[in-house]
Amino acid sequence: INAEYGVEEFENNQYFEFLSTYWPGSFDRKWDFWTYDNSFVSYERIGTLDVGILNVVPQEVLIRYHIYCAEVLEMKYAKIVKTKGYCPGCVMIEDLTGIGLSFLDKKIMELLREAVKIDADYYPAVLRKFYFINTPKVFSMIWSIAKKFFDKSTLEKFEIIPYDSKTLIPMFKEIIPSKYLPQFLEGESSFQISAAGSVKDYAKLKNVNQII
C-alpha cells in the first residue's frame, strides 16, 4: 500500500498543504509525542472538523490523506522497533468536543467504514489504545453505528471518557510526560492543533481558493 500511496508522493498532491494545516490532528512527521513507556501518541480533535469538507475535497483524496497519516504512524512504529527491538504501539487521543449529529451523514459513515477497513487490513498492530475524550451525549448515537465497523479485538482497545471527567488530566499526566501533552490537556507542548472550523472560510484565509 505504501508503494501506491507513498508519503512523499502524497506530499506533492494539490490538496496536501490544505489538509495538513486544516485537519485538527497531530499527524506531522516533524513532531513526536511519547508515553513514559515508549508508545507514540497522536492527538485529534475531530469535533472541530467541518463535515462539509466532503463537498470540497474528493473522498478519494481524504482516504489517501488517511493512508498518509497511517503511514506516518507506521514509520514511527518501525523507528521504535529498530532502536529498541519492540514498540508497544500508538496511543490515540480523540477529543470529541463539538461533535454533532452532522457526523451521522451517510458520506461521513462511508468514509469512516473505508478508513477502518484500511487500518484493519494494513495496520492491525499499530494501535495500542484509543481514548475518546470529552464525549457529548450525542456521541452514543454516532458510536452505535460506527462501532459496527470495528472487529472485537480493536473494540477492546477503545475507552470512552465522559465530558468534563475529573480524572482525565491526571490520568494522561500519569502516562504521558507534560512536554508531550498539548495545551488543551494542560500540557507544555508548543504544538498547536488546527482549530479547523468552516472549511471554505479556512481555504479562503489560506489563499487556496482553487480547491473550492
Secondary structure, DSSP 8 states (H G I E B T S, - for coil): -TTTS-HHHHTTSTTHHHHHHHSSB---TT---B-TTS-EEEEE-GGGB-GGGGGTS-HHHHHHHHHHHHHHHHHHHHHHHHHHS----EEEEEE-TT--GGGG-HHHHHHHHHHHHHHHHH-TTTEEEEEEEEE-TTHHHHHHHHGGGS-HHHHTTEEEEETT-TTHHHHHHHHS-GGGS-GGGT----------B-HHHHHHHTT-GGG-
